[in-house]
Amino acid sequence: MEIWDLSYRQDVFGVLGLLRGQWTVAVLGTLALGELQYKDILAEVNDAEARIGWSSHGHPLSDRVLSDTLRRARERGLVGRRSEARPFGPVWYWLTPVGQSLLYAARPLADWAQHHRDVVDGATRSPRSVV
């Protein structure tokens, strides 16, 4: 085994860890629209899911899950945050350049998933085809 094989696997595993969480991609994709207030992120994600018939998620994004998702994304440097200096004031979030580049890098995965929808959905999976 070449050393780059191990590094490649570790790097892919690391990136997938950044994208972990059922709502991470939806939240990051919503922030691709630009800086949004917390309440608008929640509404936009849930409205988008409702438009496609809740096919990606079986339930709405909750406040708690959005807070956790944004916290993890901020800790990883994918999302920035600002708020007014008053208690309970509005809070805005945006994609950092690192977050923008991650979404850009994820685009080929989305293209692959669309091309191989049967594999992604598990329609053609059989015990022999599992690696």
Biotite code that builds the C-alpha atoms (Angstrom):
import biotite.structure as struc

atoms = struc.array([
    struc.Atom([0.000, 0.000, 0.000], chain_id="A", res_id=1, res_name="MET", atom_name="CA", element="C"),
    struc.Atom([1.302, 3.408, -0.952], chain_id="A", res_id=2, res_name="GLU", atom_name="CA", element="C"),
    struc.Atom([1.514, 6.081, 1.740], chain_id="A", res_id=3, res_name="ILE", atom_name="CA", element="C"),
    struc.Atom([-0.798, 8.350, -0.277], chain_id="A", res_id=4, res_name="TRP", atom_name="CA", element="C"),
    struc.Atom([-3.540, 5.693, -0.042], chain_id="A", res_id=5, res_name="ASP", atom_name="CA", element="C"),
    struc.Atom([-3.584, 6.017, 3.733], chain_id="A", res_id=6, res_name="LEU", atom_name="CA", element="C"),
    struc.Atom([-3.450, 9.794, 3.649], chain_id="A", res_id=7, res_name="SER", atom_name="CA", element="C"),
    struc.Atom([-6.237, 9.899, 1.056], chain_id="A", res_id=8, res_name="TYR", atom_name="CA", element="C"),
    struc.Atom([-8.493, 7.733, 3.210], chain_id="A", res_id=9, res_name="ARG", atom_name="CA", element="C"),
    struc.Atom([-7.772, 9.798, 6.304], chain_id="A", res_id=10, res_name="GLN", atom_name="CA", element="C"),
    struc.Atom([-8.473, 13.025, 4.440], chain_id="A", res_id=11, res_name="ASP", atom_name="CA", element="C"),
    struc.Atom([-11.776, 11.751, 3.032], chain_id="A", res_id=12, res_name="VAL", atom_name="CA", element="C"),
    struc.Atom([-12.783, 10.499, 6.476], chain_id="A", res_id=13, res_name="PHE", atom_name="CA", element="C"),
    struc.Atom([-11.943, 13.921, 7.921], chain_id="A", res_id=14, res_name="GLY", atom_name="CA", element="C"),
    struc.Atom([-14.042, 15.771, 5.357], chain_id="A", res_id=15, res_name="VAL", atom_name="CA", element="C"),
    struc.Atom([-16.979, 13.440, 5.891], chain_id="A", res_id=16, res_name="LEU", atom_name="CA", element="C"),
    struc.Atom([-16.669, 14.205, 9.598], chain_id="A", res_id=17, res_name="GLY", atom_name="CA", element="C"),
    struc.Atom([-17.071, 17.897, 8.820], chain_id="A", res_id=18, res_name="LEU", atom_name="CA", element="C"),
    struc.Atom([-20.275, 17.126, 6.946], chain_id="A", res_id=19, res_name="LEU", atom_name="CA", element="C"),
    struc.Atom([-21.660, 14.803, 9.612], chain_id="A", res_id=20, res_name="ARG", atom_name="CA", element="C"),
    struc.Atom([-25.087, 15.502, 10.970], chain_id="A", res_id=21, res_name="GLY", atom_name="CA", element="C"),
    struc.Atom([-28.376, 15.099, 9.206], chain_id="A", res_id=22, res_name="GLN", atom_name="CA", element="C"),
    struc.Atom([-28.835, 18.836, 8.600], chain_id="A", res_id=23, res_name="TRP", atom_name="CA", element="C"),
    struc.Atom([-25.272, 20.079, 8.050], chain_id="A", res_id=24, res_name="THR", atom_name="CA", element="C"),
    struc.Atom([-25.363, 20.189, 4.259], chain_id="A", res_id=25, res_name="VAL", atom_name="CA", element="C"),
    struc.Atom([-28.821, 21.800, 4.256], chain_id="A", res_id=26, res_name="ALA", atom_name="CA", element="C"),
    struc.Atom([-27.675, 24.529, 6.653], chain_id="A", res_id=27, res_name="VAL", atom_name="CA", element="C"),
    struc.Atom([-24.411, 25.185, 4.802], chain_id="A", res_id=28, res_name="LEU", atom_name="CA", element="C"),
    struc.Atom([-26.255, 25.224, 1.484], chain_id="A", res_id=29, res_name="GLY", atom_name="CA", element="C"),
    struc.Atom([-28.755, 27.723, 2.849], chain_id="A", res_id=30, res_name="THR", atom_name="CA", element="C"),
    struc.Atom([-25.926, 29.990, 3.977], chain_id="A", res_id=31, res_name="LEU", atom_name="CA", element="C"),
    struc.Atom([-24.589, 29.916, 0.418], chain_id="A", res_id=32, res_name="ALA", atom_name="CA", element="C"),
    struc.Atom([-27.369, 32.460, -0.222], chain_id="A", res_id=33, res_name="LEU", atom_name="CA", element="C"),
    struc.Atom([-25.450, 34.937, 1.946], chain_id="A", res_id=34, res_name="GLY", atom_name="CA", element="C"),
    struc.Atom([-25.555, 36.167, 5.521], chain_id="A", res_id=35, res_name="GLU", atom_name="CA", element="C"),
    struc.Atom([-28.812, 35.205, 7.234], chain_id="A", res_id=36, res_name="LEU", atom_name="CA", element="C"),
    struc.Atom([-30.350, 35.621, 10.637], chain_id="A", res_id=37, res_name="GLN", atom_name="CA", element="C"),
    struc.Atom([-30.819, 32.491, 12.720], chain_id="A", res_id=38, res_name="TYR", atom_name="CA", element="C"),
    struc.Atom([-34.620, 32.565, 12.333], chain_id="A", res_id=39, res_name="LYS", atom_name="CA", element="C"),
    struc.Atom([-34.293, 32.935, 8.566], chain_id="A", res_id=40, res_name="ASP", atom_name="CA", element="C"),
    struc.Atom([-31.941, 29.945, 8.313], chain_id="A", res_id=41, res_name="ILE", atom_name="CA", element="C"),
    struc.Atom([-34.475, 27.812, 10.168], chain_id="A", res_id=42, res_name="LEU", atom_name="CA", element="C"),
    struc.Atom([-37.343, 29.002, 7.973], chain_id="A", res_id=43, res_name="ALA", atom_name="CA", element="C"),
    struc.Atom([-35.389, 28.691, 4.703], chain_id="A", res_id=44, res_name="GLU", atom_name="CA", element="C"),
    struc.Atom([-34.198, 25.136, 5.433], chain_id="A", res_id=45, res_name="VAL", atom_name="CA", element="C"),
    struc.Atom([-37.677, 23.985, 6.445], chain_id="A", res_id=46, res_name="ASN", atom_name="CA", element="C"),
    struc.Atom([-39.328, 25.760, 3.502], chain_id="A", res_id=47, res_name="ASP", atom_name="CA", element="C"),
    struc.Atom([-36.880, 24.122, 1.079], chain_id="A", res_id=48, res_name="ALA", atom_name="CA", element="C"),
    struc.Atom([-37.563, 20.693, 2.592], chain_id="A", res_id=49, res_name="GLU", atom_name="CA", element="C"),
    struc.Atom([-41.325, 21.285, 2.392], chain_id="A", res_id=50, res_name="ALA", atom_name="CA", element="C"),
    struc.Atom([-41.000, 22.261, -1.303], chain_id="A", res_id=51, res_name="ARG", atom_name="CA", element="C"),
    struc.Atom([-39.326, 18.957, -2.144], chain_id="A", res_id=52, res_name="ILE", atom_name="CA", element="C"),
    struc.Atom([-41.810, 16.970, -0.083], chain_id="A", res_id=53, res_name="GLY", atom_name="CA", element="C"),
    struc.Atom([-39.614, 16.142, 2.919], chain_id="A", res_id=54, res_name="TRP", atom_name="CA", element="C"),
    struc.Atom([-37.782, 13.587, 0.810], chain_id="A", res_id=55, res_name="SER", atom_name="CA", element="C"),
    struc.Atom([-34.405, 14.413, 2.381], chain_id="A", res_id=56, res_name="SER", atom_name="CA", element="C"),
    struc.Atom([-35.647, 14.644, 5.950], chain_id="A", res_id=57, res_name="HIS", atom_name="CA", element="C"),
    struc.Atom([-38.805, 13.243, 7.480], chain_id="A", res_id=58, res_name="GLY", atom_name="CA", element="C"),
    struc.Atom([-39.317, 16.102, 9.916], chain_id="A", res_id=59, res_name="HIS", atom_name="CA", element="C"),
    struc.Atom([-38.632, 19.830, 10.240], chain_id="A", res_id=60, res_name="PRO", atom_name="CA", element="C"),
    struc.Atom([-35.313, 21.194, 11.458], chain_id="A", res_id=61, res_name="LEU", atom_name="CA", element="C"),
    struc.Atom([-35.694, 22.090, 15.132], chain_id="A", res_id=62, res_name="SER", atom_name="CA", element="C"),
    struc.Atom([-34.165, 25.020, 17.021], chain_id="A", res_id=63, res_name="ASP", atom_name="CA", element="C"),
    struc.Atom([-31.988, 22.678, 19.060], chain_id="A", res_id=64, res_name="ARG", atom_name="CA", element="C"),
    struc.Atom([-30.596, 20.820, 16.062], chain_id="A", res_id=65, res_name="VAL", atom_name="CA", element="C"),
    struc.Atom([-29.965, 24.073, 14.177], chain_id="A", res_id=66, res_name="LEU", atom_name="CA", element="C"),
    struc.Atom([-28.122, 25.503, 17.187], chain_id="A", res_id=67, res_name="SER", atom_name="CA", element="C"),
    struc.Atom([-25.981, 22.359, 17.474], chain_id="A", res_id=68, res_name="ASP", atom_name="CA", element="C"),
    struc.Atom([-25.283, 22.314, 13.723], chain_id="A", res_id=69, res_name="THR", atom_name="CA", element="C"),
    struc.Atom([-24.260, 25.981, 13.676], chain_id="A", res_id=70, res_name="LEU", atom_name="CA", element="C"),
    struc.Atom([-22.095, 25.530, 16.779], chain_id="A", res_id=71, res_name="ARG", atom_name="CA", element="C"),
    struc.Atom([-20.198, 22.617, 15.211], chain_id="A", res_id=72, res_name="ARG", atom_name="CA", element="C"),
    struc.Atom([-19.789, 24.527, 11.945], chain_id="A", res_id=73, res_name="ALA", atom_name="CA", element="C"),
    struc.Atom([-18.437, 27.553, 13.817], chain_id="A", res_id=74, res_name="ARG", atom_name="CA", element="C"),
    struc.Atom([-16.008, 25.401, 15.804], chain_id="A", res_id=75, res_name="GLU", atom_name="CA", element="C"),
    struc.Atom([-14.666, 23.998, 12.523], chain_id="A", res_id=76, res_name="ARG", atom_name="CA", element="C"),
    struc.Atom([-14.355, 27.447, 10.949], chain_id="A", res_id=77, res_name="GLY", atom_name="CA", element="C"),
    struc.Atom([-17.042, 26.843, 8.322], chain_id="A", res_id=78, res_name="LEU", atom_name="CA", element="C"),
    struc.Atom([-19.477, 29.490, 9.551], chain_id="A", res_id=79, res_name="VAL", atom_name="CA", element="C"),
    struc.Atom([-19.094, 32.950, 11.053], chain_id="A", res_id=80, res_name="GLY", atom_name="CA", element="C"),
    struc.Atom([-21.439, 34.581, 13.561], chain_id="A", res_id=81, res_name="ARG", atom_name="CA", element="C"),
    struc.Atom([-22.248, 38.082, 14.700], chain_id="A", res_id=82, res_name="ARG", atom_name="CA", element="C"),
    struc.Atom([-24.862, 39.467, 17.039], chain_id="A", res_id=83, res_name="SER", atom_name="CA", element="C"),
    struc.Atom([-26.050, 42.764, 18.379], chain_id="A", res_id=84, res_name="GLU", atom_name="CA", element="C"),
    struc.Atom([-24.694, 43.796, 21.767], chain_id="A", res_id=85, res_name="ALA", atom_name="CA", element="C"),
    struc.Atom([-28.105, 43.614, 23.406], chain_id="A", res_id=86, res_name="ARG", atom_name="CA", element="C"),
    struc.Atom([-29.642, 40.582, 25.087], chain_id="A", res_id=87, res_name="PRO", atom_name="CA", element="C"),
    struc.Atom([-31.792, 38.434, 22.806], chain_id="A", res_id=88, res_name="PHE", atom_name="CA", element="C"),
    struc.Atom([-30.878, 40.571, 19.795], chain_id="A", res_id=89, res_name="GLY", atom_name="CA", element="C"),
    struc.Atom([-30.717, 39.139, 16.297], chain_id="A", res_id=90, res_name="PRO", atom_name="CA", element="C"),
    struc.Atom([-27.856, 36.834, 15.353], chain_id="A", res_id=91, res_name="VAL", atom_name="CA", element="C"),
    struc.Atom([-26.468, 36.521, 11.824], chain_id="A", res_id=92, res_name="TRP", atom_name="CA", element="C"),
    struc.Atom([-24.481, 33.679, 10.275], chain_id="A", res_id=93, res_name="TYR", atom_name="CA", element="C"),
    struc.Atom([-22.497, 33.398, 7.046], chain_id="A", res_id=94, res_name="TRP", atom_name="CA", element="C"),
    struc.Atom([-20.198, 30.950, 5.307], chain_id="A", res_id=95, res_name="LEU", atom_name="CA", element="C"),
    struc.Atom([-16.523, 31.611, 5.799], chain_id="A", res_id=96, res_name="THR", atom_name="CA", element="C"),
    struc.Atom([-14.191, 31.174, 2.819], chain_id="A", res_id=97, res_name="PRO", atom_name="CA", element="C"),
    struc.Atom([-13.416, 27.685, 4.171], chain_id="A", res_id=98, res_name="VAL", atom_name="CA", element="C"),
    struc.Atom([-17.136, 26.869, 4.313], chain_id="A", res_id=99, res_name="GLY", atom_name="CA", element="C"),
    struc.Atom([-17.616, 28.191, 0.791], chain_id="A", res_id=100, res_name="GLN", atom_name="CA", element="C"),
    struc.Atom([-14.754, 26.063, -0.500], chain_id="A", res_id=101, res_name="SER", atom_name="CA", element="C"),
    struc.Atom([-16.169, 22.983, 1.261], chain_id="A", res_id=102, res_name="LEU", atom_name="CA", element="C"),
    struc.Atom([-19.522, 23.448, -0.476], chain_id="A", res_id=103, res_name="LEU", atom_name="CA", element="C"),
    struc.Atom([-17.729, 23.927, -3.777], chain_id="A", res_id=104, res_name="TYR", atom_name="CA", element="C"),
    struc.Atom([-15.749, 20.725, -3.177], chain_id="A", res_id=105, res_name="ALA", atom_name="CA", element="C"),
    struc.Atom([-18.941, 18.822, -2.261], chain_id="A", res_id=106, res_name="ALA", atom_name="CA", element="C"),
    struc.Atom([-20.550, 19.620, -5.628], chain_id="A", res_id=107, res_name="ARG", atom_name="CA", element="C"),
    struc.Atom([-18.922, 16.621, -7.396], chain_id="A", res_id=108, res_name="PRO", atom_name="CA", element="C"),
    struc.Atom([-20.361, 14.361, -4.668], chain_id="A", res_id=109, res_name="LEU", atom_name="CA", element="C"),
    struc.Atom([-23.831, 15.736, -5.380], chain_id="A", res_id=110, res_name="ALA", atom_name="CA", element="C"),
    struc.Atom([-23.290, 15.164, -9.106], chain_id="A", res_id=111, res_name="ASP", atom_name="CA", element="C"),
    struc.Atom([-22.175, 11.588, -8.413], chain_id="A", res_id=112, res_name="TRP", atom_name="CA", element="C"),
    struc.Atom([-25.220, 10.998, -6.183], chain_id="A", res_id=113, res_name="ALA", atom_name="CA", element="C"),
    struc.Atom([-27.583, 12.261, -8.874], chain_id="A", res_id=114, res_name="GLN", atom_name="CA", element="C"),
    struc.Atom([-25.942, 10.030, -11.468], chain_id="A", res_id=115, res_name="HIS", atom_name="CA", element="C"),
    struc.Atom([-26.044, 6.997, -9.149], chain_id="A", res_id=116, res_name="HIS", atom_name="CA", element="C"),
    struc.Atom([-29.413, 7.620, -7.487], chain_id="A", res_id=117, res_name="ARG", atom_name="CA", element="C"),
    struc.Atom([-30.188, 3.889, -7.389], chain_id="A", res_id=118, res_name="ASP", atom_name="CA", element="C"),
    struc.Atom([-27.054, 3.194, -5.361], chain_id="A", res_id=119, res_name="VAL", atom_name="CA", element="C"),
    struc.Atom([-27.623, 6.152, -3.037], chain_id="A", res_id=120, res_name="VAL", atom_name="CA", element="C"),
    struc.Atom([-31.226, 5.156, -2.415], chain_id="A", res_id=121, res_name="ASP", atom_name="CA", element="C"),
    struc.Atom([-30.222, 1.498, -1.943], chain_id="A", res_id=122, res_name="GLY", atom_name="CA", element="C"),
    struc.Atom([-32.541, 0.290, -4.711], chain_id="A", res_id=123, res_name="ALA", atom_name="CA", element="C"),
    struc.Atom([-29.995, -2.025, -6.340], chain_id="A", res_id=124, res_name="THR", atom_name="CA", element="C"),
    struc.Atom([-27.987, -2.985, -3.292], chain_id="A", res_id=125, res_name="ARG", atom_name="CA", element="C"),
    struc.Atom([-27.568, -6.702, -2.785], chain_id="A", res_id=126, res_name="SER", atom_name="CA", element="C"),
    struc.Atom([-25.411, -8.650, -0.295], chain_id="A", res_id=127, res_name="PRO", atom_name="CA", element="C"),
    struc.Atom([-22.900, -9.461, -3.054], chain_id="A", res_id=128, res_name="ARG", atom_name="CA", element="C"),
    struc.Atom([-22.526, -5.818, -4.169], chain_id="A", res_id=129, res_name="SER", atom_name="CA", element="C"),
    struc.Atom([-21.559, -4.561, -0.720], chain_id="A", res_id=130, res_name="VAL", atom_name="CA", element="C"),
    struc.Atom([-17.820, -3.967, -0.472], chain_id="A", res_id=131, res_name="VAL", atom_name="CA", element="C"),
])
